[in-house]
């Protein structure tokens, strides 16, 4: 790699985890019995933990949106 160039992060695993969590949540929502809902809730929680871990690994865990109005945002950008 040449000096000055930076390598971009590979987020394919992150995308796969997000897709898995989405599918687990959909399966949980469509579960027919209480036992199935209980099992799928555990699987969804595991997928959430794995996704959170991946976000921390990528340094993206603190990227939650900040509640700020437009005027305050503009003022902060102009400082």
URFEN-V111899 format. One line per field, one symbol per residue. ss: DSSP state (h for helix, s for strand, l for the rest). psi: psi as a letter, one per 20 degrees, with the letter a starting at -180 (. if undefined). burial: I if it has 9 or more other ideal C-beta (glycine too) atoms within 8 Angstrom, else O. Layout:
ss=???
psi=???
burial=???
This chain:
ss=lllllllllllhhhhhhhhhhhhhhhhhhllllhhhhhhhhhhhhhhhhhhhhhhhhllllllllllllhhhhhhhhhl
psi=pqqiqqpqpojhhggghggggggghghghjqhrhggggghhggghghgghghgggghikjhkkqqpoqrgghggghhi.
burial=OOOOOOOOOOOOOIOOIIOIIOOIIOIIOOIOOOOIIOOIIOIIOOIIOIIIOIIIOIOOOOOOOOOOOOOOIOOOOOO
